[in-house]
Amino acid sequence: MKIAILGYGRQGISSYNYWKENNQIEIRDQFNIANPSNNVVVKTGENYLNDLDQFDLLIRSPKLYPLDIVKSNQSDILNKVTSNTNEFFRVCPTKNIIGVTGTKGKGTTSTLIARMLEKSGKRVHLGGNIGIPPLDLLNNDIKEDDYVVLELANFQLIDLKYSPHISVCLMVVAEHLDWHKSLEDYINSKKQLFKYQTTDDIAIYFNDNELSKEIVDAGQAQKIPYFKSPGAIIENEIIKIDNQNICHIKDLKLPGKHNLENVCAAITVVWQITKDIDAIKSTLLSFSSLPHRIELIRHYKDIDFYNDSFASVSDATIAAVEAINHKKVLIVGGYDRMLPLNNFVTKIVENKDTIEKILLIGQSANRVASELEKSSYYDFTILESKRMTEIVNYAINIAKPGQAIVLSPGFPSFDMFKDFEERGLIFKETVESL
């Protein structure tokens, strides 16, 4: 079979390794890449999507918008397109697949689900957008009785042709509108996770989010809310499900109200499988946070340093502001996708007593400053520097003992860094070298 792999990032490499045997492979990418083999043709540059009609199969990498493939090819070219995620669903040996989507919280919720199931003695495979491409999970010899937990972003979902047995929709707000054609397009991508579910399947959703409710209605599955019975709820600061007490919220290591939502989502999922209170509670009492998600990285000179580089939308920054109780110097900014800032500004003003100063960095700095000024909020400084050492040192000169310095950008990293991981790692390295 003649196959073109479109995009050669992490999932493109995974797809190459999966299809390379007994197929004629060509790799296409907008940017220059290393050729994995002398037997493979590599074509790069701005015209990398031209002349794709010659191939029998096209493997779309997540960041490639499907309709961009049509522009330089025949209108029916999408019939030849699949993805790493679609192929995994097609060949996966187990039907015990749990898919988790939403705007924020996917990684934390997916990890909680996997660890709760493992505590109950299940063999679990965790991957997707969280780090391990779906097809690479097959290398772990998945068995029929195993469980697979996939964190799935809109990029993987937009052309998904399968739905898992249990699908989860967390809080959804507008995001990635520089990639999608509209908010409706973004919402429709999430709906794909639920579209092919039958009445034998389960759809779990966030009861307090209207978009989450709309998204799960795309399929025919049994619908179970969380933050509302019969899913997990919080009553008198006790996390409960099915009239069973799990634990008190003060015993959780995960900070913030948004993580209470993630915890309730994970409990609701696992309750459909094990109802193992001990395993659920044990996981919750030991789990703190994933890297780059409100991650306490150091206490230095009586100042706490938090790495929340994963926060690429302003709602995530507000979640960090509300989760970290003591007064803070907040580092905000990055690549500007021109999303509305109304809610961000409103919440900053509401929480102004907990903020010592906002340091605005990156491409978005001037627009954020302008929006803050309109609300008569002036406790900010625009930093022109792109050097993390200079940004951190500036923050240290402002922060007082007992306060925190928090990198929670609220914007993507692309104007200054390769991705949120690089941004977070450089911040951590800078802080650890103090």
Residue pairs with C-beta under 8 A, 6 or more apart in sequence:
1 22
1 23
1 24
1 56
1 57
2 23
2 24
2 26
2 54
2 55
2 56
2 57
3 19
3 23
3 24
3 25
3 26
3 55
3 56
3 57
3 58
3 59
4 25
4 26
4 27
4 28
4 52
4 55
4 57
4 58
4 59
5 12
5 15
5 16
5 19
5 25
5 26
5 27
5 28
5 59
5 61
6 12
6 28
6 29
6 48
6 49
6 52
6 58
6 59
6 60
6 61
6 64
6 69
7 28
7 29
7 30
7 60
7 61
7 62
7 63
7 64
8 16
8 27
8 29
8 33
8 61
9 61
9 62
9 63
10 133
11 61
11 62
11 83
11 84
11 133
12 27
12 29
12 59
12 61
13 36
14 84
14 133
14 134
14 135
14 136
15 59
15 61
15 84
15 87
15 133
15 135
16 25
16 27
16 36
16 40
17 135
17 136
18 84
18 87
18 135
18 138
19 25
19 57
19 59
20 37
20 40
25 39
25 40
25 41
26 40
26 41
26 42
26 43
26 55
27 33
27 35
27 36
27 40
27 41
27 42
27 43
28 42
28 43
28 44
28 48
28 49
28 52
29 42
29 43
29 44
29 48
30 44
30 45
30 46
30 48
31 44
32 44
33 42
33 44
35 42
47 72
49 68
49 69
49 71
49 72
49 73
50 72
50 73
51 72
51 73
52 58
52 69
52 72
52 73
52 77
52 80
53 73
53 74
53 77
55 80
56 80
57 80
57 82
58 69
58 77
58 80
58 81
58 82
59 81
59 82
59 83
59 84
59 87
60 66
60 69
60 81
60 82
60 83
60 159
61 83
61 84
62 83
62 84
62 129
62 153
62 155
62 156
63 155
63 179
65 158
65 179
65 180
66 78
66 81
66 158
66 159
69 77
69 78
69 81
70 77
70 78
78 159
81 159
83 156
83 159
83 160
84 133
84 134
84 135
84 156
85 128
85 134
85 150
85 152
85 156
85 157
85 160
86 159
86 160
86 161
86 162
87 134
87 135
88 134
88 135
88 137
88 138
89 97
89 134
89 160
89 161
89 162
89 164
90 162
91 138
92 138
92 142
92 148
93 142
93 143
93 144
93 146
94 142
94 143
94 144
94 145
94 146
94 147
94 148
95 165
96 145
96 146
96 147
96 148
96 165
97 147
97 148
97 150
97 164
97 165
97 166
98 110
98 113
98 147
98 148
98 149
98 150
98 164
98 165
98 166
98 167
98 168
98 269
99 128
99 150
99 152
99 163
99 164
99 166
99 167
99 168
99 193
100 106
100 109
100 110
100 113
100 149
100 150
100 151
100 152
100 168
100 170
100 265
101 151
101 152
101 153
101 154
101 157
101 167
101 168
101 169
101 170
101 190
101 193
101 215
102 109
102 168
102 169
102 170
102 171
102 172
102 190
102 206
102 212
103 170
103 171
103 172
103 173
103 175
103 313
103 315
104 170
104 171
104 258
104 313
104 315
104 316
104 319
105 170
105 171
105 258
105 259
105 261
105 262
105 265
106 129
106 130
106 151
106 152
106 153
106 170
107 129
107 130
107 151
107 290
107 293
107 310
108 254
108 259
108 262
108 289
108 290
108 293
109 151
109 168
109 170
109 262
109 265
109 266
110 126
110 128
110 130
110 149
110 150
110 151
111 126
111 130
111 287
111 290
112 262
112 263
112 266
112 283
112 284
112 287
113 149
113 266
113 269
113 270
114 124
114 126
114 147
114 149
115 283
115 287
116 266
116 267
116 270
116 274
116 276
116 279
116 280
116 283
117 124
117 147
117 149
117 270
117 273
117 274
117 279
118 124
119 276
119 278
119 279
119 280
119 282
119 283
120 270
120 273
120 274
120 276
120 279
122 146
122 147
122 273
122 274
123 143
123 145
123 146
123 147
124 146
124 147
124 148
124 149
125 137
125 140
125 142
125 146
125 147
125 148
125 149
126 132
126 148
126 149
126 151
127 133
127 134
127 136
127 137
127 148
127 149
127 150
127 151
128 134
128 149
128 150
128 151
128 152
128 156
129 150
129 151
129 152
129 153
129 155
129 156
130 151
134 150
137 148
142 148
147 273
150 164
152 160
152 193
154 175
154 176
154 179
154 180
154 186
154 189
154 190
155 176
155 179
155 189
157 189
157 190
157 192
157 193
158 188
158 189
158 192
159 192
160 192
160 193
160 195
161 196
162 196
163 192
163 193
163 194
163 195
163 196
163 197
163 201
163 219
163 221
164 193
164 197
164 201
165 200
165 201
165 202
166 201
166 202
166 203
166 204
166 269
166 272
167 193
167 194
167 197
167 201
167 202
167 203
167 204
167 216
167 219
167 221
168 203
168 204
168 205
168 265
168 269
169 190
169 193
169 194
169 203
169 204
169 205
169 206
169 212
169 215
169 216
170 206
170 209
170 212
170 261
170 262
170 265
171 206
171 208
171 209
171 212
171 258
171 261
172 187
172 190
172 209
172 211
172 212
172 215
173 211
173 313
173 315
174 183
174 186
174 339
174 340
175 186
175 312
175 313
175 339
176 186
176 337
177 183
177 186
177 337
177 339
178 337
178 338
180 186
180 189
187 211
187 214
187 215
190 215
191 215
191 218
192 218
193 215
194 203
194 215
194 216
194 217
194 218
194 219
194 221
195 218
195 219
196 219
197 203
197 219
197 220
197 221
198 219
198 220
198 221
199 220
199 221
199 222
200 221
201 219
201 220
201 221
201 222
202 221
202 222
202 224
202 272
203 216
203 219
203 221
203 222
203 223
203 224
204 216
204 223
204 224
204 225
204 226
204 231
204 265
204 268
204 269
204 272
205 212
205 213
205 215
205 216
205 223
205 224
205 225
205 226
206 212
206 225
206 226
206 227
206 261
206 265
207 213
207 225
207 226
207 227
207 228
207 231
208 227
208 261
216 223
217 223
224 230
224 231
224 268
224 272
225 231
226 232
226 233
226 261
226 264
226 265
226 267
226 268
227 233
227 234
227 261
227 264
230 241
230 242
231 241
231 264
231 267
231 268
231 271
232 239
232 240
232 241
232 246
232 263
232 264
232 265
232 267
232 268
232 271
233 239
233 240
233 241
233 264
234 240
234 249
234 260
234 264
237 248
237 249
237 250
238 245
238 246
238 247
238 248
238 249
239 245
239 246
239 247
239 248
239 249
239 260
239 263
239 264
239 267
239 284
240 246
241 267
241 268
241 271
242 271
242 275
244 277
246 267
246 277
246 280
246 281
246 284
247 281
247 284
247 285
249 260
251 284
251 285
252 259
252 260
252 263
252 284
252 285
253 285
253 286
253 287
253 288
253 289
254 262
254 263
254 284
254 287
254 288
254 289
255 289
255 294
255 323
255 324
256 294
256 319
256 320
256 322
256 323
256 324
257 319
257 322
257 323
258 319
258 323
259 289
259 323
263 284
267 280
270 276
270 279
270 280
271 280
289 295
289 296
290 310
291 307
291 421
291 424
292 307
292 308
292 309
292 310
292 420
292 421
292 424
293 308
293 310
294 306
294 308
294 319
294 320
294 323
294 324
294 408
295 306
295 307
295 308
295 424
296 304
296 305
296 306
297 305
297 306
297 307
297 428
297 431
297 432
298 304
298 305
298 431
298 432
298 434
299 305
300 431
300 434
301 396
301 401
302 401
302 402
303 396
303 399
303 401
303 402
303 403
303 404
303 405
304 324
304 326
304 403
304 404
304 405
305 404
305 405
305 406
305 431
306 320
306 324
306 328
306 404
306 405
306 406
306 407
306 408
307 407
307 424
307 427
307 428
307 431
308 316
308 317
308 320
308 406
308 407
308 408
308 409
309 407
309 408
309 409
309 413
309 420
309 421
309 423
309 424
309 427
310 316
310 420
310 424
311 317
311 319
311 320
311 408
311 409
311 410
312 334
312 409
312 410
312 411
312 412
312 413
312 420
313 339
313 410
313 411
314 339
314 341
314 343
314 344
314 410
314 411
315 343
315 344
316 408
316 410
317 330
317 332
317 344
317 408
317 409
317 410
318 343
318 344
318 347
318 348
318 351
320 406
320 408
321 328
321 330
321 347
321 348
321 351
321 354
321 355
321 406
321 408
322 347
322 351
324 354
324 404
324 406
325 354
326 354
326 402
326 403
326 404
327 353
327 354
327 355
327 356
327 400
327 402
327 403
327 404
328 354
328 355
328 356
328 399
328 403
328 404
328 405
328 406
329 355
329 356
329 357
329 358
329 359
329 395
329 398
329 399
329 403
329 404
329 405
329 406
330 355
330 357
330 358
330 359
330 406
330 408
331 358
331 359
331 361
331 391
331 395
331 405
331 406
331 407
331 408
331 409
332 358
332 359
332 360
332 361
332 368
332 408
332 409
332 410
332 411
333 360
333 361
333 362
333 363
333 364
333 365
333 368
333 409
333 410
333 411
334 361
334 362
334 363
334 364
334 409
334 410
334 411
334 412
334 413
334 414
334 415
334 416
334 423
335 362
335 363
335 364
335 411
335 412
335 413
335 414
335 415
335 416
336 362
336 363
336 364
336 367
336 411
336 415
337 411
337 412
338 367
341 367
341 368
341 371
342 371
344 368
344 371
344 410
345 371
345 372
345 374
345 375
345 377
346 375
348 355
348 358
348 372
348 375
348 377
349 375
349 377
352 377
352 379
355 379
356 379
356 398
356 399
356 400
356 403
357 379
357 380
357 381
357 398
358 372
358 379
358 380
358 381
359 380
359 381
359 383
359 391
359 394
359 395
359 398
360 366
360 368
360 369
360 380
360 381
360 382
360 383
361 383
361 385
361 386
361 391
361 409
361 416
362 386
362 409
362 411
362 415
362 416
363 411
363 415
364 411
365 382
365 383
366 382
368 380
369 380
369 382
372 378
372 380
381 394
383 390
383 391
383 394
385 391
385 394
386 416
388 426
388 427
388 430
389 430
392 405
392 427
392 430
392 431
392 434
395 405
396 405
396 434
399 405
407 423
407 424
407 427
409 423
412 420
413 419
413 420
413 422
413 423
416 423
417 423
417 426
